[in-house]
Amino acid sequence: MYSAAQSNEPSTVGPWLARHLHGPVIHDPGFRRYYALVPPGTAPAWAARSTECLSDGTYLGVPRTDRTELDEHTQASYWSVPMARPGDLCRTADVLELVLLGHVLADDEDDES
């Protein structure tokens, strides 16, 4: 997500994700991961390299609904893009497009090194 958003700053990445994914995203700053919430059943067909689509039976801690900003002291997970309403999830195609864009941009950065 960082390559696609062209930033490592959560204050920049969150709004960028909101504009491009139109669905809820959890940020875990401790592990530097973003979790875009997609419809159930997405995992078996997921094939993007260097990314994982969590499947049934996987535990993902979900922050309280009022945790919408990074807390520098706790580094606890929070809603980078809050859920607008129950069931309103990111489209799988949008998440895949974002992942592929990130890969292309990261590869370009590696080529320039």
Secondary structure, DSSP 8 states (H G I E B T S, - for coil): -HHHHT---HHHHHHHHHHHH-S-EEEETTTTEEEE---TT-GGG---TT-----TT-------TT--S--TTT---EEEE--SSTT----HHHHHHHHHHHHHHHHHHHHH-
